[in-house]
Amino acid sequence: MFKRQKKATTTTPTDLPLTIETANGALRRSFSGEQIGQLRRMITDLLVDQRLPTRIGFTAALRGEGVSFITLASAVTLAHDTGKQICAVELNWLAPGMLHNLNPPPPVSGKGRRREPAPPPPVPDLPGIAEVLRGQATIDEALLATNHTGLWLLPAGVVTLEQRPLLARSPELRTLLDRLGERFDHILLDLPAILQTSDTLALAALANAYALVVRHGVTPITEIRQALSDIEHVPVLGVILNQARIATPRWIHRLIPQE
């Protein structure tokens, strides 16, 4: 269970920002010290209690909660702090966000008249886990090395709407994750939203446990309850509040199954 965060007593930053950058420098994303600090506390609690699973799923009730962002931030924090071999695997073929999060639009500069936000740069056409499963690429060709020695990324790749249900439930996918488990200490799975597709119920079963990402002030409580109920076949580590600076509300703690 994630412990409730204590209110900060000082404004002095205690955690430095971390950055993910692909080995060729084409894709890059920085995470603030505050964001890293919140995830570091969560991960440390699990490490101290020896409850950090080998294979962790990240999902949300609804689309747009920031699952890809949290998965990447958790991956870089875990790799940086433990020195272990970490692989972030994207299994969200419905709305892939890993490469988009590593390729954010440039910030709007200048003062005066309000400007429209810049469109995101084009995402590179890279092979992913889907291409590996179809025999169109090898694992080594699809894995993206990063600026952290022990951190690797595996994008989703391209899957048609017709192919998604079959791929999500295929024994080949489980076998591939087992093979990755022989190379990496921890695998972080970026999953689709629970209420968006039933594929998530099958994909979540590939994880030892999962964390539910909730965008603070946006996700309705009814949807959170429904999502937790739908995915009760997988152990839940807890809830991660995205875009929040407050302690986890009591009503969220009451929704998480107790051990």
ChimeraX attribute file (.defattr): number of C-alpha atoms within 10 A of each C-alpha:
attribute: neighborCount
match mode: 1-to-1
recipient: residues
	/A:1	17
	/A:2	17
	/A:3	13
	/A:4	13
	/A:5	13
	/A:6	9
	/A:7	9
	/A:8	10
	/A:9	6
	/A:10	7
	/A:11	6
	/A:12	7
	/A:13	10
	/A:14	10
	/A:15	14
	/A:16	12
	/A:17	15
	/A:18	16
	/A:19	17
	/A:20	23
	/A:21	18
	/A:22	18
	/A:23	15
	/A:24	11
	/A:25	10
	/A:26	11
	/A:27	18
	/A:28	19
	/A:29	18
	/A:30	14
	/A:31	19
	/A:32	13
	/A:33	15
	/A:34	15
	/A:35	21
	/A:36	20
	/A:37	18
	/A:38	18
	/A:39	18
	/A:40	19
	/A:41	14
	/A:42	20
	/A:43	19
	/A:44	16
	/A:45	16
	/A:46	17
	/A:47	13
	/A:48	9
	/A:49	9
	/A:50	9
	/A:51	14
	/A:52	18
	/A:53	18
	/A:54	15
	/A:55	21
	/A:56	22
	/A:57	28
	/A:58	27
	/A:59	29
	/A:60	28
	/A:61	26
	/A:62	23
	/A:63	16
	/A:64	17
	/A:65	22
	/A:66	20
	/A:67	30
	/A:68	28
	/A:69	19
	/A:70	21
	/A:71	25
	/A:72	26
	/A:73	22
	/A:74	22
	/A:75	25
	/A:76	25
	/A:77	24
	/A:78	22
	/A:79	20
	/A:80	17
	/A:81	11
	/A:82	12
	/A:83	14
	/A:84	15
	/A:85	20
	/A:86	27
	/A:87	28
	/A:88	27
	/A:89	26
	/A:90	27
	/A:91	28
	/A:92	26
	/A:93	24
	/A:94	19
	/A:95	13
	/A:96	19
	/A:97	21
	/A:98	24
	/A:99	22
	/A:100	19
	/A:101	19
	/A:102	21
	/A:103	19
	/A:104	17
	/A:105	14
	/A:106	11
	/A:107	8
	/A:108	11
	/A:109	6
	/A:110	8
	/A:111	7
	/A:112	5
	/A:113	6
	/A:114	8
	/A:115	10
	/A:116	7
	/A:117	10
	/A:118	11
	/A:119	9
	/A:120	12
	/A:121	11
	/A:122	11
	/A:123	15
	/A:124	11
	/A:125	9
	/A:126	16
	/A:127	21
	/A:128	26
	/A:129	27
	/A:130	24
	/A:131	20
	/A:132	19
	/A:133	17
	/A:134	11
	/A:135	10
	/A:136	13
	/A:137	15
	/A:138	15
	/A:139	18
	/A:140	10
	/A:141	14
	/A:142	21
	/A:143	19
	/A:144	21
	/A:145	19
	/A:146	20
	/A:147	16
	/A:148	18
	/A:149	14
	/A:150	20
	/A:151	25
	/A:152	24
	/A:153	23
	/A:154	25
	/A:155	25
	/A:156	26
	/A:157	19
	/A:158	18
	/A:159	17
	/A:160	9
	/A:161	10
	/A:162	8
	/A:163	12
	/A:164	17
	/A:165	17
	/A:166	11
	/A:167	19
	/A:168	22
	/A:169	17
	/A:170	14
	/A:171	10
	/A:172	13
	/A:173	19
	/A:174	16
	/A:175	12
	/A:176	14
	/A:177	18
	/A:178	14
	/A:179	12
	/A:180	17
	/A:181	17
	/A:182	9
	/A:183	13
	/A:184	18
	/A:185	17
	/A:186	23
	/A:187	24
	/A:188	23
	/A:189	29
	/A:190	29
	/A:191	27
	/A:192	31
	/A:193	26
	/A:194	24
	/A:195	19
	/A:196	14
	/A:197	13
	/A:198	14
	/A:199	23
	/A:200	24
	/A:201	22
	/A:202	15
	/A:203	23
	/A:204	26
	/A:205	17
	/A:206	21
	/A:207	21
	/A:208	16
	/A:209	21
	/A:210	25
	/A:211	20
	/A:212	24
	/A:213	26
	/A:214	26
	/A:215	20
	/A:216	16
	/A:217	11
	/A:218	11
	/A:219	17
	/A:220	13
	/A:221	15
	/A:222	9
	/A:223	15
	/A:224	22
	/A:225	14
	/A:226	14
	/A:227	21
	/A:228	19
	/A:229	13
	/A:230	16
	/A:231	18
	/A:232	13
	/A:233	12
	/A:234	17
	/A:235	17
	/A:236	21
	/A:237	23
	/A:238	21
	/A:239	22
	/A:240	24
	/A:241	22
	/A:242	19
	/A:243	13
	/A:244	14
	/A:245	14
	/A:246	13
	/A:247	13
	/A:248	18
	/A:249	10
	/A:250	9
	/A:251	9
	/A:252	16
	/A:253	16
	/A:254	9
	/A:255	15
	/A:256	20
	/A:257	14
	/A:258	9
	/A:259	6
